[in-house]
Amino acid sequence: MVATTFTTQHPLPVDIKPTTDSVVPTAATAYKKGDLLVVAADTNAATHSANGADWHVICLADVTAEQATEKLAMGVEMPVYVAGKFDVSQVKINGTALDATQTLAARAYANRNTKITLSVVK
């Protein structure tokens, strides 16, 4: 008999159909799915959140630094989530999972300033 191990990983979006849009990538900047991003009001350009308390959208897909530079040169934007319910354990800052303080800050910011809900999913 073969032993089988199952691993459960929660998906980032918890909603059936979260709302998406697109933003301008920053040249030579890598993005990971789930990254919290800050969007400049005057350019629609995305940079990484500094601490989880200043973000606007969530990155929808991995984008390498090279891809970001290519997209920028071609005038192609990258997809992001702008509304919906998401598993807070799956969001990140610059590819790194949030620590306890960042998690609280990100959830508080979401509750006050976005159409995004960051939920604790168990």
Buried (B, 14 or more C-beta within 10 A) or exposed (E): EEEEEEEEEBEBBBBEEBEBBBBBBBEEBBBBBBBBBBBEEEEEBBBBBEBBBBBBBBBBEBBEBEBBBBBBEEEEBBBBBBBBBBBBBBBBBBBEEBEEEBBBBBBEBBEEEBEBBBBEEE
